[in-house]
């Protein structure tokens, strides 16, 4: 296909290289040989007068020009494909496939049960495979590698045209102590808060969280008695000790130890935490993937 001297197949090759960051994988996706994709990259470099992709240990790294071109070219190709190729609608009740979903701890605990319930009702032949992750950019690596179809977590640290995100769920922080603790009767003042030993849930092993940052701005510091990677173990620990913790509200309310906890607003201002649905551009137009993302959004919104 030729348009004013530009071979549109080169733009398809560029789009594949931008998504895969690997010549061999891009060639497989487009359905050409690896030498043919390498030749297409050479022609693209000549066409745009730029290297476009630089080799590195992490794969092909796009140049600033390639990043600028990625989104408009992808949208243009998507519009052409939508015009020329009519894809059938996804029929969830007749479907038999597996969606691969990346989940951090919080959405796995909060979103997964109602999501499975919705799948059971709407798409009985569809199964779900869950991949756990902790680091906020780990979801991007899993999406790039094609190991997951979508993820729910905090948004990546860097925006990139190949990764799409949409906020689907939020929660606020609360401070908890055992219901029989003296602080449960007196209330959680800043003085009481700082006098108590604290539990910090830190999946990445850091001993300095949002609470510590907020306190530091006021010239204050709390005493950490325990740091652990599992946030959902925190309520049970607090319910049985004289410690306190600041956790997301649903973590406290949905815990089996919830009835043995007193819950207070934190004595320090903390931001709301927003979880995003995250997916790769290459799956954006897939009818099945779009249906699944809508289902996830609906389940999260119902919470």
Secondary structure, 3 states (H helix, E strand, C coil): CEECCEEHHHHHHHHHHHHHCCHHHHHHHHCCCHHHHHHHHHHHHHHHCCCCEEEECCEEEECHHHHHHHHHHHHHHHHHHHHHCCCCCCCHHHCCCEEEEEECHHHHHHCHHHHHHHHHHHCCCCEEEEEECCCCCHHHHHHHCCCCCEEEECCCCCCCCCEEEEEEEEECEEEEEECCCHHHHHCCCHHHHHHCEEEEECCCCCCCCHHHHHHHHCCCCCEEEEEECCHHHHHHHHHHCCCEEEEEHHHHHCCCCHHHEEEECCCCCCCCEEEEEEEEHHHCCCHHHHHHHHHHHHHHHHC
